[in-house]
Every structure is written in structure tokens, then in C-alpha cells.
Amino acid sequence: MINQTKEAFEIDLEEIISKEHQIVLYNDDVNTFDYVINLLVKVCGHDVIQAEQCAFLVHYKGKCVVKKGAFEDLKPMHEALSSKGLTVEVE
């Protein structure tokens, strides 16, 4: 019984880790467009046009998915964006 529970936990954990996640950037009234654009270029590897589009979507829609991928790849980007004052979440 314990081995079955352990196996089920390991499978669930593998599914969570391997599942594609996304970083969602939320609008705020603090950070400027240029600041957000520069961070998206630096941290997420966006080109300037892609970063500008994300910034405008965040401004007008309230949020935008700025990066998709594996959780372990997104975690350091999330931490970097968050530490620079952006409101972000990994889903």
C-alpha cells in the first residue's frame, strides 16, 4: 500500500514538473512601459517588438502570458521579474 502511494505521488510530481507552465504578467500603476519592456527583453529573451506587444496587452487587457515552458525554466525568470517589482505568476 505504501509503495502504491509513493508511486502515485512520483507520477503526480513528474506530471506537474513536465507540464507546460506559463508566466503571467499583470498590470500595475507603478512600472513604466520602458521598464517593463527592458525587463522582458533582458529576463525573458524577448525581442523589442514582442516585449512592446506584451506591455500593451498587459496595459489594455490587465494581464498577458509572457513566457511558456517547463516550470524549472520559468522559475528563475519569475523570480527575477518579481524581484524587479513586476507582478507575475507561474501557472
C-alpha positions in Angstrom: 0.0 0.0 0.0 2.8 2.4 0.9 4.6 1.6 -2.4 1.5 2.3 -4.4 1.0 5.7 -2.7 4.7 6.5 -3.3 4.4 5.6 -6.9 1.2 7.6 -7.4 3.0 10.6 -5.7 6.0 10.2 -8.0 3.8 10.1 -11.1 1.8 13.2 -10.0 5.1 15.0 -9.3 6.5 14.1 -12.7 3.3 15.3 -14.3 3.5 18.7 -12.5 7.1 19.2 -13.4 6.9 18.2 -17.0 3.6 20.0 -17.7 4.0 23.2 -19.7 3.6 26.3 -17.5 3.4 30.0 -18.2 4.4 33.2 -16.7 1.6 35.7 -16.5 2.4 39.4 -16.1 -0.2 41.6 -14.5 -0.9 45.3 -15.0 0.1 47.8 -12.3 0.2 51.5 -11.9 3.8 51.7 -10.9 6.1 50.4 -13.6 6.6 52.3 -16.9 6.3 50.8 -20.4 10.1 51.2 -21.0 10.9 49.5 -17.7 8.7 46.5 -18.4 9.9 46.2 -22.0 13.5 46.3 -21.0 12.9 43.6 -18.3 11.1 41.3 -20.7 14.0 41.6 -23.2 16.6 41.0 -20.5 15.0 38.3 -18.5 12.7 36.5 -20.9 14.7 36.9 -24.1 12.0 38.7 -26.0 12.9 40.9 -28.9 11.8 44.6 -28.5 8.7 44.2 -30.6 7.5 41.2 -28.7 8.2 42.9 -25.4 6.3 46.0 -26.6 3.3 43.9 -27.6 3.2 42.2 -24.2 3.4 45.5 -22.4 0.5 46.9 -24.4 -1.6 43.8 -23.8 -0.9 44.0 -20.1 -1.9 47.6 -20.1 -5.1 47.2 -22.0 -6.2 43.6 -21.0 -4.8 43.6 -17.5 -2.5 40.6 -18.0 -0.5 38.7 -20.6 1.3 35.4 -20.8 4.9 36.5 -21.4 6.6 33.1 -21.4 5.7 29.4 -21.7 7.8 26.4 -20.8 8.8 23.9 -18.2 8.5 25.0 -14.6 12.2 24.7 -13.8 13.0 27.0 -16.7 10.4 29.6 -15.8 11.1 29.7 -12.0 14.3 31.8 -12.3 12.6 34.2 -14.8 9.6 34.5 -12.5 11.9 35.3 -9.5 13.9 37.8 -11.5 10.8 39.7 -12.7 9.2 39.6 -9.3 12.3 40.9 -7.6 12.4 43.8 -10.0 8.9 44.9 -8.9 6.7 43.3 -11.6 3.5 41.4 -10.6 3.9 37.9 -12.1 2.6 34.4 -11.5 3.5 31.0 -12.8 0.5 29.0 -13.8 
